[in-house]
Amino acid sequence: MALQDLTPQLRTRLRRVEWVVVLFLLGAVIVGLIGLGFFIKTTGDKRGWWVKRVPYYTYLRDGSSVNVGTPVKMLGFTIGEVVQIDTAPDDSWHRSEGFNVFVRFLVRDPYQGYIFTDSKLKVSGMPIDIAGGNFLEVTRSQGLGIPTTAPSTNASAGAPLGILWDKYAYSLGRPEATNFIRYDPFTPNDKGYFIRTEVTGDLIGELTLLVPKIREAFTKPGGLGDLLFPTNLSARFDRPGGLGEIIIPSDLSAALTVTLTNLNAQIGGIGSLVSNLDSTVPPLLTNLNTTLPPLLTDLGRTVPPLVTQVNQQIQGVGPLVSNLNTTLPGTLVEMERTLGTVRSNTLPAVDGVLTNSSDFVGGLKRHWLFRGAFKTNAPSKQR
């Protein structure tokens, strides 16, 4: 039915409904634009789109710990982000220093005022996105360096902000370092000032380097494996000055000779003491004549049974020594065989644990849930 066929009242009502719909759509568009503007403003404030950003750069051993967009923090605050990752120049100096990956990042104003030449950079966090991921952490100055930013050199008052010449970072500690104190104007696309890293790899990278060292410590001759599980235990007992000689002396007569010599020296000292007892011996002898006969009578009754008991104890020691000489070598051989078995079973198990740890990390890298945590960055051309 055409609009002309409707009554004037219905046509008026339809026009009013159309205006309501138009106004509703217009209001929805306005609200959407306001929300979009608020989102852009909030994101820009968070990422520093509306403030000056100062460039800095560093070198890492590998690029597995950072990505473009990795946050840069100081004292728990996010002060910037990584904007470029590239390969370092392939020369002898960069290789010797372990500088394999070039990383450039931007720091938002005014946080660059806390970064001095004594500030350091380290890779922190966990290399898993669901655990927060890695981030670069800049340490605050301890007041021992000079500012990395200042008004541009050789300019009048109110000159634009300049950044310290990066050659100064490579000359720290040298007498000619002061020759490189120069603040040049910069743009966010410049390299900026160089900050040396304290840790040049993430946790997984450090563990990967540690596994071969642990394996070598256990398997090399004379290493930790031989210390915990000796291959020739009997040799440790039989060698001169070894444990066997400490427990069972091989030259008992020599030890007794030394003991008797020391005892003879003590007796000689007693003789000099006796010579001084001439005045006391006669009364002592008189007392002995009175008390000695009853004492001898008592000793005659008690000494024979005591001698018999001592003789029996000495006869019991003989079989014990014979049993010790018979069983000790076999015991030592059995101990050596048991420890050898433990060593042969333990070292492969430790090696298997280390191998399974590497396979576990590799499996995490291939799993769809954790694949993004180990992603690598395609090299981009360094400016």
Secondary structure, DSSP 8 states (H G I E B T S, - for coil): --GGGS-HHHHHHHHHHHHHHHHHHHHHHHHHHHHHHHHHHHHHHHHTTTS-EEEEEEEES-STT--TT-EEEETTEEEEEEEEEEE---SHHHHHHT--EEEEEEEETTGGGG-BTT--EEEEE-S-GGGT-EEEEE----SSS-BSEEE-TT--TT--EEEE-THHHHTTTSGGGGGG--EEE--TTS--EE--EEE-S-HHHHHHHHHHHHHHHHHSTTSHHHHHS-S-HHHHHHSTTSHHHHHS-S-HHHHHHHHHHHHHHHHHHHHHHHGGGTTTHHHHHHHHHHHHHHHHHHHHHHHHHHHHHHHHHHHHHHHHHHHHHHHHHHHHHHHHHHHHHHHHHHHHHHHHHHHHHHHHHHHHHHSTTTGGGG---------
